[in-house]
Amino acid sequence: MRILFSPEARAEFDDAERYYEQQVSGLGKRFRGEIRAALKRLRYWPTAAPVERGEVRRLLLSRFPYKLLYAVETDCIYIMAVAHQHRAPCYWVGRDTR
């Protein structure tokens, strides 16, 4: 199943990767790898993650305090947010699933 990022989720991902890379060389690359591993799990088991709100599910990252908020649609998995777990927990609620 194909995975699409909303423009906001893509920006959040890029910002977090850049931030981690500025903190420690190579840490941004590890963050990207963690996201890729999570996306691989989503492709195989899209409905395994718990529901966060409505039809939106959440997949927690293992090594970073982030979660992927996504909707399973008929033709794709749509990532709505790459959200830090400890900041403004519901900021993404007004975003469309597509």
BELHUQUI-V802494 format. One record per residue. N is the residue number from 0. RES is the residue in one small letter. SS is DSSP state (alpha for helix, beta for strand, coil for the rest). PHI is phi in whole degrees, -180 to 180 (none if undefined). Layout:
# BELHUQUI-V802494
((N & RES & SS & PHI) (N & RES & SS & PHI))
This chain:
# BELHUQUI-V802494
((0 & m & coil & none) (1 & r & beta & -81) (2 & i & beta & -119) (3 & l & beta & -120) (4 & f & beta & -103) (5 & s & coil & -67) (6 & p & alpha & -57) (7 & e & alpha & -67) (8 & a & alpha & -65) (9 & r & alpha & -62) (10 & a & alpha & -65) (11 & e & alpha & -64) (12 & f & alpha & -62) (13 & d & alpha & -61) (14 & d & alpha & -63) (15 & a & alpha & -66) (16 & e & alpha & -62) (17 & r & alpha & -63) (18 & y & alpha & -59) (19 & y & alpha & -63) (20 & e & alpha & -67) (21 & q & alpha & -70) (22 & q & alpha & -72) (23 & v & coil & -146) (24 & s & coil & -57) (25 & g & coil & 95) (26 & l & alpha & -70) (27 & g & alpha & -63) (28 & k & alpha & -65) (29 & r & alpha & -67) (30 & f & alpha & -61) (31 & r & alpha & -59) (32 & g & alpha & -63) (33 & e & alpha & -65) (34 & i & alpha & -64) (35 & r & alpha & -60) (36 & a & alpha & -63) (37 & a & alpha & -65) (38 & l & alpha & -66) (39 & k & alpha & -63) (40 & r & alpha & -61) (41 & l & alpha & -61) (42 & r & alpha & -60) (43 & y & alpha & -84) (44 & w & coil & -133) (45 & p & coil & -64) (46 & t & coil & -103) (47 & a & coil & -76) (48 & a & coil & -75) (49 & p & coil & -70) (50 & v & beta & -76) (51 & e & beta & -89) (52 & r & beta & -166) (53 & g & coil & 60) (54 & e & coil & -98) (55 & v & beta & -90) (56 & r & beta & -106) (57 & r & beta & -129) (58 & l & beta & -124) (59 & l & beta & -79) (60 & l & coil & -79) (61 & s & coil & -79) (62 & r & coil & -109) (63 & f & coil & -131) (64 & p & coil & -81) (65 & y & beta & -126) (66 & k & beta & -137) (67 & l & beta & -96) (68 & l & beta & -106) (69 & y & beta & -148) (70 & a & beta & -122) (71 & v & beta & -91) (72 & e & coil & -109) (73 & t & coil & -63) (74 & d & coil & -111) (75 & c & beta & -167) (76 & i & beta & -106) (77 & y & beta & -107) (78 & i & beta & -81) (79 & m & beta & -91) (80 & a & beta & -155) (81 & v & beta & -113) (82 & a & beta & -105) (83 & h & beta & -69) (84 & q & coil & -73) (85 & h & coil & -115) (86 & r & coil & -126) (87 & a & coil & 34) (88 & p & coil & -58) (89 & c & coil & -113) (90 & y & coil & -60) (91 & w & coil & -84) (92 & v & coil & -56) (93 & g & coil & -78) (94 & r & coil & -77) (95 & d & coil & -77) (96 & t & coil & -74) (97 & r & coil & 173))
